[in-house]
Amino acid sequence: MLIAFDSKTGNVRRFVQKIDLPHVEIDPDMIMDEPFILVTYTTGFGQVPEKVTTFLKANHSLLRGVSASGNRNWGASFAKSADTIANLYGVPVISKFELSGTGRDVEHFTSGVAAIAAY
């Protein structure tokens, strides 16, 4: 399954590069032609990045799941963009990970993607 991602500081990019799946960095004007999993970051006080919001307006019908990075210092707002996107588009939150994730985060994400791809 294709991974579409957005990264502001490089953490999400580093996370995605640890995964042995095809991936593409999103562009607000991009139109997807196959199902994808979104990996994004959380901005502000738990908001979805504007670029991601614009991208999803055009591509949400092919969205199959979402993961987000964050920093646990934000407490309840940690990786909250994943929850917001999941609620808006009716897809599962595959994972939340801190910064660029650990090996365990990569394993959890990969098994979640495999379960969605098998469905």
Secondary structure, DSSP 8 states (H G I E B T S, - for coil): -EEEE--SSSHHHHHHHTSSS-EEE--TT----S-EEEEEE-BTTTB--HHHHHHHHHHGGGEEEEEEEE-GGGGGGTTHHHHHHHHHHT--EEEEEETT--HHHHHHHHHHHHHHHH-
